Amino acid sequence: MKKRGVAPLSICVTPTHKAQEQIEPHHSHLTMGLLTYAWVNAMTLWSELAQTLINQ
């Protein structure tokens, strides 16, 4: 029962090595970009929030 459920999933998740090599660098670069963007936004919001709290 377990093997039956896991096998199709692993087939779907794991592409061929060539495809993976092409996808991974782009994907990791995209992820880093999004994380950086989110981090900068969070820091900006946090500093704005801190300033408004201090000004009150």
N, C-alpha and C positions, 0 to 999 in steps of 0.2 A: 504493500500500500504506500509506504513512504517513498520507495524508489520511483514508483509510478508518478507520484506528484512532483518529485524533484527533477526528474529527467527532462521533461519538456521545458521547464523553467530554465535549467542550465543551458539548454540548446538555444533558447531565445536570448538569454543574457549574453552568452559567449559568442561573439562573431568570429570570423576567420582572422588569423593573425595579421594579414595584410590590411584588412579593414580597420582592425584595432589600432595598428600603427598609425594609420592616417587620421583616425578619429581622436585618439588620446591626447596628442599635443595640443590640438585646437581646443578640445574640451577643457583641458586643465587650464589653458590660457584664459578661456572664457570664464571659468569658475573663479580664477584669481582676480580677474577684472571685476566681476560682480561682487566678490567679497570686499575688494578695495573700495568700490563704489559705495557699498552698504556701510562699511566702516567709516568712511569720510562723512556720509550723511548722518550716521549715528553721532559722531563726534560733534558735528555742526549743531545738530538738534540739542545735544547735551549741553554744549557751551551756551547756546541761546537760553535754554531753560535755567541754567545756573545763573546767568546774568539777570534774568527777570526775577528770580527768587532773591538775589542779592539786592536788587534795586527796590524791592518791596520792603 
